[in-house]
Structure formats: structure tokens, C-alpha cells
Amino acid sequence: MSKEGDKPRPRVLIVGGGFGGLTTAQSLKNASVDITLVDRTNHHLFQPLLYQVAMAGLSPADIASPIRSILHRQKNTKVVLGEVTQIDFKSKMVSLRDGENLSYDYLVLAVGAKTSYFGHDEWSTYAPGLKSLEDAIEIRRRVLTAFEKAEREENETERRRLLTFVVIGGGPTGVELAGALSELSRFILSKDFKNLSPTLTKVILLEKSSRVLSSFTEDLSEKAIRQLDSLGVEVRTGASITKIDEKGVVLEDMVISSATVLWGAGVAANPLAKKLGLEVDWAGRVVVEPDLTIAGYPEVFAIGDMAAFLHQNGKPLPGIAPVAMQQAQAVARAITDTSSNRTRKPFHYIDKGSMATIGRSAAIFQFGRVHLSGFIAWVMWMVVHILFLIGFRNRIMVSLNWLWQYFTYQRGARLITGERFIDE
């Protein structure tokens, strides 16, 4: 442990290398603390562009960077590859799966979220979610494999089943997946497969509530539906799903025969939150104090997708990157304030607007009374996401990929990897 004179420097242990954990570490780079960041993967993932890996628009390395590389210039920070299994808050000790124990003076929990199937985990086999690079690669494999099989299929009914894609969930993830999938099938793969007609491909977006993108205003939601319709996506609201299996999706009033079902309907907090025995909300998120600490433990913070912050309007803040990053900066200030004997300030989230992309030249943007859609919103979406990408190489590669796709309608990451698609 580093020391300043005879006084040991506080040890800050950060669990999770996502937007919250990484931003906390970066915000403390000049602080007189010793930081350890623990994550079960060795990379930071830019999740907002994960769907583009799933739809063959980008390669995994374009949206992920090694955590060690990002933080290698921070002299007060070290990175540990490991998975946290237990935390003893009284003794201030964190246990890893490999048996190592790490002690701390301040603990920042930022372990993110997982896909939620609302009590139907058996559906995960047939409808993969999108939370990791592995998920994205698996979705890409299933989509491209469906086209490969349809190319050789002589039975018309089976061919239509192979070319019917169902996306469940009308939030940003579902809308982005549906729009990108329709573009991929209509403008790109239809050119590669000589025996397939673009008219055979069907993309269906299912949403249980009365409208898609419910976090946006009704006018933007309607514009999103029109943009999806122009891409050939069939949107069905009020769709209550009763079953998902290898044959497709069963609704209360009909059955959709499909070989490829994708899940973008919901997320739940990381199981670690419940395991720790802390107070959690209905989604398993840790209920935090106004300063983002856990009740009874002023040295323990929870941020991002795993935290339920209820102190602004009584509702949890959305699980988006800006929330996690602002909370991380607030935690860094709280740690330095405490170390300097200054009073901590309660956290207050500043909403800088919301946006969602639907497809080529199609997106929506909302900031207060400012509502934009179409090409302008799409350009804004691209600029914001490029600026938030970590690493000069990633920004250049993503920019070049998007320019190439815009002018050529080509996507260069159409690789089938993972399990073999030909049955032996």
C-alpha cells in the first residue's frame, strides 16, 4: 500500500469494468488513493453498439477495449481479472472465485445487469438476449445461419419459417435490433444469396405494452413506428407471449412460426445484489441512499444498473450509460470529500437527452421540448456514440465502417463463428 508520510492511502476497490466502474477509476486518477478494479472479463464493452456486432455491422474489437490498456497510465490503479462471489461488509473483505481475498476502505459496486425473461428462463435457449460480446456473436451466428439454411431449403413453408425473424421488446434494444435486422436482410444478404428474394424475409417486433419506446413521448414513438414500417418491420403492440420454443413464438391469439427469435424485452440486476442480502427492489437492484451508499455502510457505494436510486422522482433512474457515468463521478467526489473531511453531497442526475436509432438515416432524439427524428437525429446519434467510444482506434474504425456501410450498403463482419450450423 502506498503511503503519504506515515498515513496509509485509502484503498478503493471497484467491482465492474463497465461505464460506472471504469469512470469511477478514471475520475480518481489524481486522487491520493490506491485503486483496484476487478472484472470477470478483461475488456470494457461499449454496450450501446452491441447490436451492431449482432447484425454484422461491426467487429467485436471495434466496441471493446482491454481494461488494462485503458488504465495503464494511471499509477494509482491496478486491474484484477476475477469474479466476486462474496463480500463481508463488516470486515471489509471481498472474496473472488479463485480464492483470493481483497480488502478495502471504500467499495464501489458496479456489476451491471443481466437479461431478464420475467420468470421464464427456459426461453433463453430459444431467444438469446444481448448483454455481452458472446451474446452478440451468437445472435449473428443464428441470423446468418438462417439465411444459409434457407438458401438450400426446397420446402417453401420451412423456408418462410427460416426467414421469419421475431424480436421481442419494444425498447431501444429491440427497436435497434429489428431495424438493423431488416436492413441486413433486405439490402445486404439478399444480394449475397441468389436463391432468396427480399420479399420472403419478415421481421416482426413484438411489444407487450401499447406502444414502442415508451420512455419517449408519444409523438416520437409514432415516428419510430413509421420509420420501422419504412424499413419493412412489422410492429405488433399489446402482444402477450405465452411460450417460446424451437418452432417460434406463441401469443395469446396466434402462433408465429420462426427459426430465429431475439430477446430485447428486459433486464434484471446482477444476481450478486440479492446474494449479498441487501435491500433490493422488484428488479433485484440495490436500494441506495441519496449519496449512493448502502444503508448502514457509508463506505460502500452501488451505481449503474445494479442500483435503485429513488430520491429524485420516486422512480429508479434508467439503466443507461449517462446515469452510470454521472453516478461514478459523484462517487469519486464523495470519496475525495470524505478523505478530506468535507461533507458529501447527495447525487442528482442531470438528464442530457435520450436517443434511439432505428436504421439507416432513421433515429429519434428527445431533450425536454426538443423532439427530433429522421436524418438529423441519426447524425446526432452517430456523433454522440463515436465521441463516447473509448480509444482513438475504436473511434476511427467505427467511423470508417459507418461511412462504408452508408455509401455501399455493405457490412464486412458477416462471419459465422461458434457452433457448427450443419447438423452432423
TORKOL-4160 file (C-alpha; in steps of 0.2 Angstrom, whole numbers, padded with zeros to 4 digits, m for minus):
424
<pt num="1" X="0000" Y="0000" Z="0000"/>
<pt num="2" X="0006" Y="0017" Z="m0004"/>
<pt num="3" X="0009" Y="0030" Z="0010"/>
<pt num="4" X="0010" Y="0049" Z="0011"/>
<pt num="5" X="0021" Y="0051" Z="0026"/>
<pt num="6" X="0015" Y="0040" Z="0040"/>
<pt num="7" X="m0003" Y="0039" Z="0034"/>
<pt num="8" X="m0008" Y="0025" Z="0023"/>
<pt num="9" X="m0018" Y="0030" Z="0007"/>
<pt num="10" X="m0036" Y="0024" Z="0007"/>
<pt num="11" X="m0039" Y="0008" Z="m0003"/>
<pt num="12" X="m0053" Y="0009" Z="m0016"/>
<pt num="13" X="m0060" Y="m0007" Z="m0023"/>
<pt num="14" X="m0071" Y="m0006" Z="m0039"/>
<pt num="15" X="m0081" Y="m0021" Z="m0044"/>
<pt num="16" X="m0085" Y="m0020" Z="m0063"/>
<pt num="17" X="m0077" Y="m0013" Z="m0078"/>
<pt num="18" X="m0092" Y="m0006" Z="m0087"/>
<pt num="19" X="m0097" Y="0013" Z="m0088"/>
<pt num="20" X="m0099" Y="0015" Z="m0070"/>
<pt num="21" X="m0084" Y="0006" Z="m0063"/>
<pt num="22" X="m0072" Y="0012" Z="m0077"/>
<pt num="23" X="m0077" Y="0030" Z="m0075"/>
<pt num="24" X="m0075" Y="0029" Z="m0056"/>
<pt num="25" X="m0057" Y="0024" Z="m0058"/>
<pt num="26" X="m0054" Y="0037" Z="m0071"/>
<pt num="27" X="m0061" Y="0051" Z="m0060"/>
<pt num="28" X="m0050" Y="0046" Z="m0046"/>
<pt num="29" X="m0034" Y="0046" Z="m0056"/>
<pt num="30" X="m0026" Y="0061" Z="m0047"/>
<pt num="31" X="m0033" Y="0057" Z="m0030"/>
<pt num="32" X="m0022" Y="0051" Z="m0016"/>
<pt num="33" X="m0030" Y="0033" Z="m0016"/>
<pt num="34" X="m0025" Y="0016" Z="m0021"/>
<pt num="35" X="m0037" Y="0009" Z="m0033"/>
<pt num="36" X="m0040" Y="m0010" Z="m0038"/>
<pt num="37" X="m0053" Y="m0013" Z="m0052"/>
<pt num="38" X="m0060" Y="m0031" Z="m0053"/>
<pt num="39" X="m0069" Y="m0038" Z="m0068"/>
<pt num="40" X="m0073" Y="m0055" Z="m0074"/>
<pt num="41" X="m0069" Y="m0050" Z="m0092"/>
<pt num="42" X="m0053" Y="m0041" Z="m0097"/>
<pt num="43" X="m0062" Y="m0028" Z="m0108"/>
<pt num="44" X="m0073" Y="m0014" Z="m0106"/>
<pt num="45" X="m0088" Y="m0016" Z="m0118"/>
<pt num="46" X="m0097" Y="m0001" Z="m0126"/>
<pt num="47" X="m0114" Y="m0009" Z="m0125"/>
<pt num="48" X="m0124" Y="0004" Z="m0135"/>
<pt num="49" X="m0116" Y="m0003" Z="m0151"/>
<pt num="50" X="m0118" Y="m0021" Z="m0146"/>
<pt num="51" X="m0132" Y="m0023" Z="m0158"/>
<pt num="52" X="m0121" Y="m0018" Z="m0172"/>
<pt num="53" X="m0110" Y="m0033" Z="m0169"/>
<pt num="54" X="m0125" Y="m0044" Z="m0168"/>
<pt num="55" X="m0131" Y="m0038" Z="m0185"/>
<pt num="56" X="m0113" Y="m0039" Z="m0193"/>
<pt num="57" X="m0110" Y="m0021" Z="m0194"/>
<pt num="58" X="m0095" Y="m0020" Z="m0183"/>
<pt num="59" X="m0082" Y="m0032" Z="m0176"/>
<pt num="60" X="m0081" Y="m0036" Z="m0158"/>
<pt num="61" X="m0064" Y="m0027" Z="m0156"/>
<pt num="62" X="m0072" Y="m0011" Z="m0163"/>
<pt num="63" X="m0083" Y="m0009" Z="m0147"/>
<pt num="64" X="m0072" Y="m0016" Z="m0134"/>
<pt num="65" X="m0055" Y="m0012" Z="m0127"/>
<pt num="66" X="m0044" Y="m0020" Z="m0114"/>
<pt num="67" X="m0046" Y="m0013" Z="m0097"/>
<pt num="68" X="m0028" Y="m0014" Z="m0093"/>
<pt num="69" X="m0024" Y="m0004" Z="m0109"/>
<pt num="70" X="m0037" Y="0010" Z="m0104"/>
<pt num="71" X="m0030" Y="0012" Z="m0087"/>
<pt num="72" X="m0011" Y="0008" Z="m0090"/>
<pt num="73" X="m0006" Y="0026" Z="m0087"/>
<pt num="74" X="m0014" Y="0028" Z="m0070"/>
<pt num="75" X="m0001" Y="0025" Z="m0057"/>
<pt num="76" X="m0013" Y="0023" Z="m0043"/>
<pt num="77" X="m0023" Y="0009" Z="m0051"/>
<pt num="78" X="m0021" Y="m0010" Z="m0054"/>
<pt num="79" X="m0033" Y="m0022" Z="m0063"/>
<pt num="80" X="m0038" Y="m0039" Z="m0057"/>
<pt num="81" X="m0046" Y="m0052" Z="m0068"/>
<pt num="82" X="m0058" Y="m0061" Z="m0057"/>
<pt num="83" X="m0076" Y="m0064" Z="m0051"/>
<pt num="84" X="m0083" Y="m0058" Z="m0035"/>
<pt num="85" X="m0093" Y="m0072" Z="m0025"/>
<pt num="86" X="m0095" Y="m0065" Z="m0008"/>
<pt num="87" X="m0092" Y="m0048" Z="0002"/>
<pt num="88" X="m0090" Y="m0047" Z="0021"/>
<pt num="89" X="m0095" Y="m0029" Z="0024"/>
<pt num="90" X="m0090" Y="m0029" Z="0042"/>
<pt num="91" X="m0073" Y="m0035" Z="0039"/>
<pt num="92" X="m0072" Y="m0025" Z="0023"/>
<pt num="93" X="m0066" Y="m0040" Z="0013"/>
<pt num="94" X="m0071" Y="m0046" Z="m0005"/>
<pt num="95" X="m0069" Y="m0064" Z="m0010"/>
<pt num="96" X="m0065" Y="m0070" Z="m0028"/>
<pt num="97" X="m0070" Y="m0086" Z="m0036"/>
<pt num="98" X="m0051" Y="m0091" Z="m0037"/>
<pt num="99" X="m0050" Y="m0090" Z="m0018"/>
<pt num="100" X="m0041" Y="m0073" Z="m0017"/>
<pt num="101" X="m0047" Y="m0060" Z="m0004"/>
<pt num="102" X="m0046" Y="m0041" Z="m0007"/>
<pt num="103" X="m0048" Y="m0029" Z="0007"/>
<pt num="104" X="m0054" Y="m0011" Z="0005"/>
<pt num="105" X="m0058" Y="0006" Z="0013"/>
<pt num="106" X="m0070" Y="0011" Z="0000"/>
<pt num="107" X="m0080" Y="m0001" Z="m0011"/>
<pt num="108" X="m0089" Y="0003" Z="m0027"/>
<pt num="109" X="m0101" Y="m0010" Z="m0034"/>
<pt num="110" X="m0104" Y="m0008" Z="m0052"/>
<pt num="111" X="m0108" Y="m0025" Z="m0059"/>
<pt num="112" X="m0121" Y="m0021" Z="m0071"/>
<pt num="113" X="m0136" Y="m0031" Z="m0076"/>
<pt num="114" X="m0142" Y="m0047" Z="m0085"/>
<pt num="115" X="m0156" Y="m0052" Z="m0097"/>
<pt num="116" X="m0172" Y="m0055" Z="m0088"/>
<pt num="117" X="m0185" Y="m0067" Z="m0095"/>
<pt num="118" X="m0198" Y="m0062" Z="m0082"/>
<pt num="119" X="m0198" Y="m0079" Z="m0074"/>
<pt num="120" X="m0197" Y="m0089" Z="m0090"/>
<pt num="121" X="m0178" Y="m0093" Z="m0090"/>
<pt num="122" X="m0182" Y="m0108" Z="m0101"/>
<pt num="123" X="m0185" Y="m0096" Z="m0115"/>
<pt num="124" X="m0166" Y="m0091" Z="m0115"/>
<pt num="125" X="m0162" Y="m0106" Z="m0126"/>
<pt num="126" X="m0173" Y="m0101" Z="m0140"/>
<pt num="127" X="m0172" Y="m0082" Z="m0138"/>
<pt num="128" X="m0155" Y="m0075" Z="m0134"/>
<pt num="129" X="m0153" Y="m0058" Z="m0126"/>
<pt num="130" X="m0140" Y="m0045" Z="m0129"/>
<pt num="131" X="m0129" Y="m0041" Z="m0115"/>
<pt num="132" X="m0111" Y="m0047" Z="m0119"/>
<pt num="133" X="m0100" Y="m0050" Z="m0134"/>
<pt num="134" X="m0104" Y="m0068" Z="m0133"/>
<pt num="135" X="m0122" Y="m0064" Z="m0135"/>
<pt num="136" X="m0119" Y="m0053" Z="m0150"/>
<pt num="137" X="m0109" Y="m0067" Z="m0159"/>
<pt num="138" X="m0122" Y="m0080" Z="m0155"/>
<pt num="139" X="m0136" Y="m0069" Z="m0162"/>
<pt num="140" X="m0125" Y="m0065" Z="m0178"/>
<pt num="141" X="m0122" Y="m0084" Z="m0180"/>
<pt num="142" X="m0141" Y="m0088" Z="m0179"/>
<pt num="143" X="m0146" Y="m0075" Z="m0191"/>
<pt num="144" X="m0133" Y="m0079" Z="m0204"/>
<pt num="145" X="m0136" Y="m0097" Z="m0202"/>
<pt num="146" X="m0154" Y="m0095" Z="m0205"/>
<pt num="147" X="m0150" Y="m0087" Z="m0222"/>
<pt num="148" X="m0138" Y="m0101" Z="m0226"/>
<pt num="149" X="m0151" Y="m0114" Z="m0222"/>
<pt num="150" X="m0165" Y="m0105" Z="m0232"/>
<pt num="151" X="m0154" Y="m0104" Z="m0247"/>
<pt num="152" X="m0154" Y="m0123" Z="m0248"/>
<pt num="153" X="m0171" Y="m0126" Z="m0242"/>
<pt num="154" X="m0183" Y="m0133" Z="m0255"/>
<pt num="155" X="m0199" Y="m0133" Z="m0244"/>
<pt num="156" X="m0207" Y="m0116" Z="m0246"/>
<pt num="157" X="m0216" Y="m0117" Z="m0228"/>
<pt num="158" X="m0199" Y="m0121" Z="m0220"/>
<pt num="159" X="m0190" Y="m0108" Z="m0230"/>
<pt num="160" X="m0203" Y="m0095" Z="m0224"/>
<pt num="161" X="m0200" Y="m0100" Z="m0206"/>
<pt num="162" X="m0181" Y="m0099" Z="m0208"/>
<pt num="163" X="m0183" Y="m0081" Z="m0215"/>
<pt num="164" X="m0196" Y="m0075" Z="m0202"/>
<pt num="165" X="m0187" Y="m0066" Z="m0188"/>
<pt num="166" X="m0195" Y="m0061" Z="m0171"/>
<pt num="167" X="m0188" Y="m0048" Z="m0160"/>
<pt num="168" X="m0196" Y="m0047" Z="m0143"/>
<pt num="169" X="m0196" Y="m0030" Z="m0134"/>
<pt num="170" X="m0201" Y="m0013" Z="m0140"/>
<pt num="171" X="m0187" Y="m0003" Z="m0130"/>
<pt num="172" X="m0172" Y="0004" Z="m0138"/>
<pt num="173" X="m0163" Y="m0013" Z="m0139"/>
<pt num="174" X="m0177" Y="m0021" Z="m0148"/>
<pt num="175" X="m0180" Y="m0007" Z="m0160"/>
<pt num="176" X="m0162" Y="m0006" Z="m0164"/>
<pt num="177" X="m0161" Y="m0025" Z="m0167"/>
<pt num="178" X="m0177" Y="m0025" Z="m0178"/>
<pt num="179" X="m0172" Y="m0010" Z="m0189"/>
<pt num="180" X="m0154" Y="m0017" Z="m0191"/>
<pt num="181" X="m0160" Y="m0034" Z="m0195"/>
<pt num="182" X="m0172" Y="m0028" Z="m0208"/>
<pt num="183" X="m0159" Y="m0018" Z="m0216"/>
<pt num="184" X="m0146" Y="m0033" Z="m0216"/>
<pt num="185" X="m0159" Y="m0044" Z="m0224"/>
<pt num="186" X="m0166" Y="m0033" Z="m0237"/>
<pt num="187" X="m0151" Y="m0023" Z="m0243"/>
<pt num="188" X="m0136" Y="m0034" Z="m0240"/>
<pt num="189" X="m0139" Y="m0053" Z="m0238"/>
<pt num="190" X="m0152" Y="m0053" Z="m0252"/>
<pt num="191" X="m0138" Y="m0048" Z="m0264"/>
<pt num="192" X="m0127" Y="m0062" Z="m0257"/>
<pt num="193" X="m0140" Y="m0076" Z="m0258"/>
<pt num="194" X="m0145" Y="m0079" Z="m0276"/>
<pt num="195" X="m0160" Y="m0091" Z="m0272"/>
<pt num="196" X="m0168" Y="m0079" Z="m0259"/>
<pt num="197" X="m0180" Y="m0065" Z="m0263"/>
<pt num="198" X="m0180" Y="m0050" Z="m0251"/>
<pt num="199" X="m0199" Y="m0051" Z="m0251"/>
<pt num="200" X="m0198" Y="m0068" Z="m0242"/>
<pt num="201" X="m0189" Y="m0060" Z="m0227"/>
<pt num="202" X="m0201" Y="m0055" Z="m0212"/>
<pt num="203" X="m0195" Y="m0045" Z="m0197"/>
<pt num="204" X="m0208" Y="m0044" Z="m0183"/>
<pt num="205" X="m0206" Y="m0033" Z="m0167"/>
<pt num="206" X="m0217" Y="m0038" Z="m0153"/>
<pt num="207" X="m0221" Y="m0027" Z="m0138"/>
<pt num="208" X="m0232" Y="m0031" Z="m0123"/>
<pt num="209" X="m0237" Y="m0013" Z="m0119"/>
<pt num="210" X="m0247" Y="m0001" Z="m0130"/>
<pt num="211" X="m0233" Y="0007" Z="m0139"/>
<pt num="212" X="m0214" Y="0005" Z="m0143"/>
<pt num="213" X="m0201" Y="0016" Z="m0135"/>
<pt num="214" X="m0212" Y="0021" Z="m0120"/>
<pt num="215" X="m0198" Y="0031" Z="m0112"/>
<pt num="216" X="m0200" Y="0043" Z="m0126"/>
<pt num="217" X="m0215" Y="0055" Z="m0129"/>
<pt num="218" X="m0230" Y="0048" Z="m0140"/>
<pt num="219" X="m0226" Y="0058" Z="m0155"/>
<pt num="220" X="m0208" Y="0051" Z="m0156"/>
<pt num="221" X="m0215" Y="0034" Z="m0153"/>
<pt num="222" X="m0226" Y="0036" Z="m0168"/>
<pt num="223" X="m0212" Y="0042" Z="m0178"/>
<pt num="224" X="m0202" Y="0027" Z="m0174"/>
<pt num="225" X="m0216" Y="0016" Z="m0179"/>
<pt num="226" X="m0217" Y="0025" Z="m0196"/>
<pt num="227" X="m0198" Y="0023" Z="m0198"/>
<pt num="228" X="m0198" Y="0005" Z="m0194"/>
<pt num="229" X="m0213" Y="0002" Z="m0206"/>
<pt num="230" X="m0202" Y="0010" Z="m0220"/>
<pt num="231" X="m0189" Y="m0002" Z="m0216"/>
<pt num="232" X="m0201" Y="m0017" Z="m0218"/>
<pt num="233" X="m0203" Y="m0021" Z="m0199"/>
<pt num="234" X="m0220" Y="m0027" Z="m0194"/>
<pt num="235" X="m0224" Y="m0019" Z="m0176"/>
<pt num="236" X="m0236" Y="m0028" Z="m0165"/>
<pt num="237" X="m0241" Y="m0019" Z="m0149"/>
<pt num="238" X="m0251" Y="m0027" Z="m0135"/>
<pt num="239" X="m0243" Y="m0044" Z="m0139"/>
<pt num="240" X="m0243" Y="m0056" Z="m0124"/>
<pt num="241" X="m0231" Y="m0070" Z="m0126"/>
<pt num="242" X="m0236" Y="m0087" Z="m0118"/>
<pt num="243" X="m0222" Y="m0098" Z="m0125"/>
<pt num="244" X="m0206" Y="m0098" Z="m0135"/>
<pt num="245" X="m0198" Y="m0114" Z="m0142"/>
<pt num="246" X="m0189" Y="m0121" Z="m0157"/>
<pt num="247" X="m0204" Y="m0118" Z="m0168"/>
<pt num="248" X="m0207" Y="m0100" Z="m0164"/>
<pt num="249" X="m0217" Y="m0089" Z="m0153"/>
<pt num="250" X="m0234" Y="m0092" Z="m0146"/>
<pt num="251" X="m0245" Y="m0077" Z="m0142"/>
<pt num="252" X="m0262" Y="m0077" Z="m0134"/>
<pt num="253" X="m0271" Y="m0075" Z="m0150"/>
<pt num="254" X="m0259" Y="m0083" Z="m0163"/>
<pt num="255" X="m0243" Y="m0093" Z="m0166"/>
<pt num="256" X="m0228" Y="m0085" Z="m0176"/>
<pt num="257" X="m0218" Y="m0099" Z="m0184"/>
<pt num="258" X="m0200" Y="m0093" Z="m0184"/>
<pt num="259" X="m0182" Y="m0101" Z="m0183"/>
<pt num="260" X="m0174" Y="m0085" Z="m0175"/>
<pt num="261" X="m0181" Y="m0076" Z="m0160"/>
<pt num="262" X="m0171" Y="m0062" Z="m0152"/>
<pt num="263" X="m0175" Y="m0056" Z="m0134"/>
<pt num="264" X="m0174" Y="m0037" Z="m0130"/>
<pt num="265" X="m0188" Y="m0036" Z="m0118"/>
<pt num="266" X="m0180" Y="m0033" Z="m0101"/>
<pt num="267" X="m0165" Y="m0033" Z="m0089"/>
<pt num="268" X="m0163" Y="m0038" Z="m0071"/>
<pt num="269" X="m0149" Y="m0033" Z="m0059"/>
<pt num="270" X="m0134" Y="m0044" Z="m0057"/>
<pt num="271" X="m0138" Y="m0059" Z="m0045"/>
<pt num="272" X="m0124" Y="m0053" Z="m0034"/>
<pt num="273" X="m0135" Y="m0040" Z="m0027"/>
<pt num="274" X="m0148" Y="m0052" Z="m0020"/>
<pt num="275" X="m0134" Y="m0064" Z="m0014"/>
<pt num="276" X="m0127" Y="m0050" Z="m0003"/>
<pt num="277" X="m0143" Y="m0050" Z="0007"/>
<pt num="278" X="m0145" Y="m0031" Z="0004"/>
<pt num="279" X="m0162" Y="m0022" Z="0002"/>
<pt num="280" X="m0167" Y="m0023" Z="m0016"/>
<pt num="281" X="m0182" Y="m0018" Z="m0027"/>
<pt num="282" X="m0193" Y="m0029" Z="m0038"/>
<pt num="283" X="m0179" Y="m0030" Z="m0051"/>
<pt num="284" X="m0166" Y="m0035" Z="m0039"/>
<pt num="285" X="m0157" Y="m0018" Z="m0039"/>
<pt num="286" X="m0149" Y="m0012" Z="m0023"/>
<pt num="287" X="m0159" Y="0002" Z="m0014"/>
<pt num="288" X="m0146" Y="0016" Z="m0011"/>
<pt num="289" X="m0145" Y="0031" Z="0000"/>
<pt num="290" X="m0145" Y="0049" Z="m0008"/>
<pt num="291" X="m0126" Y="0049" Z="m0009"/>
<pt num="292" X="m0127" Y="0032" Z="m0017"/>
<pt num="293" X="m0121" Y="0022" Z="m0002"/>
<pt num="294" X="m0129" Y="0006" Z="0005"/>
<pt num="295" X="m0139" Y="0009" Z="0021"/>
<pt num="296" X="m0128" Y="0006" Z="0036"/>
<pt num="297" X="m0112" Y="0006" Z="0026"/>
<pt num="298" X="m0106" Y="0023" Z="0022"/>
<pt num="299" X="m0090" Y="0017" Z="0013"/>
<pt num="300" X="m0100" Y="0005" Z="0001"/>
<pt num="301" X="m0107" Y="0013" Z="m0015"/>
<pt num="302" X="m0118" Y="0005" Z="m0028"/>
<pt num="303" X="m0120" Y="0013" Z="m0045"/>
<pt num="304" X="m0127" Y="0010" Z="m0063"/>
<pt num="305" X="m0139" Y="m0004" Z="m0067"/>
<pt num="306" X="m0137" Y="m0013" Z="m0050"/>
<pt num="307" X="m0143" Y="0002" Z="m0041"/>
<pt num="308" X="m0161" Y="0008" Z="m0037"/>
<pt num="309" X="m0159" Y="0027" Z="m0034"/>
<pt num="310" X="m0176" Y="0033" Z="m0029"/>
<pt num="311" X="m0173" Y="0051" Z="m0022"/>
<pt num="312" X="m0177" Y="0062" Z="m0037"/>
<pt num="313" X="m0195" Y="0057" Z="m0043"/>
<pt num="314" X="m0198" Y="0041" Z="m0033"/>
<pt num="315" X="m0194" Y="0030" Z="m0048"/>
<pt num="316" X="m0177" Y="0021" Z="m0052"/>
<pt num="317" X="m0166" Y="0030" Z="m0064"/>
<pt num="318" X="m0165" Y="0022" Z="m0081"/>
<pt num="319" X="m0151" Y="0009" Z="m0084"/>
<pt num="320" X="m0141" Y="0019" Z="m0097"/>
<pt num="321" X="m0123" Y="0024" Z="m0098"/>
<pt num="322" X="m0125" Y="0043" Z="m0094"/>
<pt num="323" X="m0133" Y="0038" Z="m0077"/>
<pt num="324" X="m0119" Y="0026" Z="m0073"/>
<pt num="325" X="m0106" Y="0039" Z="m0078"/>
<pt num="326" X="m0113" Y="0053" Z="m0068"/>
<pt num="327" X="m0115" Y="0042" Z="m0053"/>
<pt num="328" X="m0097" Y="0036" Z="m0055"/>
<pt num="329" X="m0091" Y="0054" Z="m0055"/>
<pt num="330" X="m0102" Y="0058" Z="m0039"/>
<pt num="331" X="m0094" Y="0043" Z="m0030"/>
<pt num="332" X="m0077" Y="0049" Z="m0034"/>
<pt num="333" X="m0081" Y="0066" Z="m0027"/>
<pt num="334" X="m0089" Y="0058" Z="m0012"/>
<pt num="335" X="m0073" Y="0048" Z="m0009"/>
<pt num="336" X="m0061" Y="0063" Z="m0010"/>
<pt num="337" X="m0073" Y="0073" Z="0000"/>
<pt num="338" X="m0073" Y="0060" Z="0014"/>
<pt num="339" X="m0054" Y="0058" Z="0014"/>
<pt num="340" X="m0053" Y="0077" Z="0015"/>
<pt num="341" X="m0066" Y="0078" Z="0029"/>
<pt num="342" X="m0078" Y="0088" Z="0018"/>
<pt num="343" X="m0097" Y="0084" Z="0019"/>
<pt num="344" X="m0104" Y="0073" Z="0005"/>
<pt num="345" X="m0117" Y="0080" Z="m0007"/>
<pt num="346" X="m0132" Y="0070" Z="m0012"/>
<pt num="347" X="m0132" Y="0064" Z="m0030"/>
<pt num="348" X="m0143" Y="0072" Z="m0043"/>
<pt num="349" X="m0145" Y="0066" Z="m0061"/>
<pt num="350" X="m0144" Y="0079" Z="m0075"/>
<pt num="351" X="m0154" Y="0072" Z="m0090"/>
<pt num="352" X="m0145" Y="0077" Z="m0106"/>
<pt num="353" X="m0157" Y="0069" Z="m0118"/>
<pt num="354" X="m0162" Y="0052" Z="m0124"/>
<pt num="355" X="m0160" Y="0045" Z="m0142"/>
<pt num="356" X="m0163" Y="0029" Z="m0151"/>
<pt num="357" X="m0158" Y="0023" Z="m0168"/>
<pt num="358" X="m0170" Y="0014" Z="m0180"/>
<pt num="359" X="m0159" Y="0011" Z="m0195"/>
<pt num="360" X="m0151" Y="0020" Z="m0210"/>
<pt num="361" X="m0155" Y="0039" Z="m0208"/>
<pt num="362" X="m0168" Y="0035" Z="m0195"/>
<pt num="363" X="m0167" Y="0039" Z="m0177"/>
<pt num="364" X="m0176" Y="0049" Z="m0163"/>
<pt num="365" X="m0169" Y="0062" Z="m0151"/>
<pt num="366" X="m0178" Y="0069" Z="m0136"/>
<pt num="367" X="m0172" Y="0083" Z="m0124"/>
<pt num="368" X="m0185" Y="0092" Z="m0115"/>
<pt num="369" X="m0197" Y="0100" Z="m0128"/>
<pt num="370" X="m0184" Y="0097" Z="m0142"/>
<pt num="371" X="m0190" Y="0082" Z="m0152"/>
<pt num="372" X="m0180" Y="0077" Z="m0167"/>
<pt num="373" X="m0182" Y="0062" Z="m0179"/>
<pt num="374" X="m0175" Y="0056" Z="m0196"/>
<pt num="375" X="m0159" Y="0060" Z="m0203"/>
<pt num="376" X="m0154" Y="0074" Z="m0191"/>
<pt num="377" X="m0157" Y="0063" Z="m0176"/>
<pt num="378" X="m0147" Y="0049" Z="m0184"/>
<pt num="379" X="m0132" Y="0060" Z="m0187"/>
<pt num="380" X="m0133" Y="0066" Z="m0169"/>
<pt num="381" X="m0134" Y="0048" Z="m0163"/>
<pt num="382" X="m0118" Y="0044" Z="m0173"/>
<pt num="383" X="m0108" Y="0058" Z="m0167"/>
<pt num="384" X="m0113" Y="0056" Z="m0149"/>
<pt num="385" X="m0108" Y="0037" Z="m0149"/>
<pt num="386" X="m0092" Y="0040" Z="m0158"/>
<pt num="387" X="m0087" Y="0053" Z="m0145"/>
<pt num="388" X="m0091" Y="0041" Z="m0131"/>
<pt num="389" X="m0081" Y="0027" Z="m0138"/>
<pt num="390" X="m0065" Y="0023" Z="m0128"/>
<pt num="391" X="m0049" Y="0023" Z="m0138"/>
<pt num="392" X="m0044" Y="0033" Z="m0154"/>
<pt num="393" X="m0043" Y="0017" Z="m0164"/>
<pt num="394" X="m0061" Y="0012" Z="m0160"/>
<pt num="395" X="m0067" Y="0029" Z="m0165"/>
<pt num="396" X="m0058" Y="0028" Z="m0182"/>
<pt num="397" X="m0063" Y="0010" Z="m0186"/>
<pt num="398" X="m0082" Y="0013" Z="m0181"/>
<pt num="399" X="m0082" Y="0030" Z="m0191"/>
<pt num="400" X="m0074" Y="0021" Z="m0207"/>
<pt num="401" X="m0086" Y="0006" Z="m0205"/>
<pt num="402" X="m0101" Y="0018" Z="m0204"/>
<pt num="403" X="m0096" Y="0028" Z="m0219"/>
<pt num="404" X="m0093" Y="0012" Z="m0229"/>
<pt num="405" X="m0110" Y="0005" Z="m0225"/>
<pt num="406" X="m0119" Y="0021" Z="m0229"/>
<pt num="407" X="m0112" Y="0023" Z="m0246"/>
<pt num="408" X="m0110" Y="0004" Z="m0251"/>
<pt num="409" X="m0124" Y="m0004" Z="m0241"/>
<pt num="410" X="m0110" Y="m0017" Z="m0236"/>
<pt num="411" X="m0106" Y="m0025" Z="m0219"/>
<pt num="412" X="m0089" Y="m0033" Z="m0218"/>
<pt num="413" X="m0092" Y="m0043" Z="m0201"/>
<pt num="414" X="m0103" Y="m0056" Z="m0209"/>
<pt num="415" X="m0094" Y="m0071" Z="m0201"/>
<pt num="416" X="m0102" Y="m0087" Z="m0194"/>
<pt num="417" X="m0092" Y="m0092" Z="m0179"/>
<pt num="418" X="m0096" Y="m0103" Z="m0164"/>
<pt num="419" X="m0106" Y="m0119" Z="m0165"/>
<pt num="420" X="m0107" Y="m0128" Z="m0182"/>
<pt num="421" X="m0123" Y="m0124" Z="m0191"/>
<pt num="422" X="m0123" Y="m0140" Z="m0202"/>
<pt num="423" X="m0130" Y="m0155" Z="m0192"/>
<pt num="424" X="m0119" Y="m0170" Z="m0192"/>
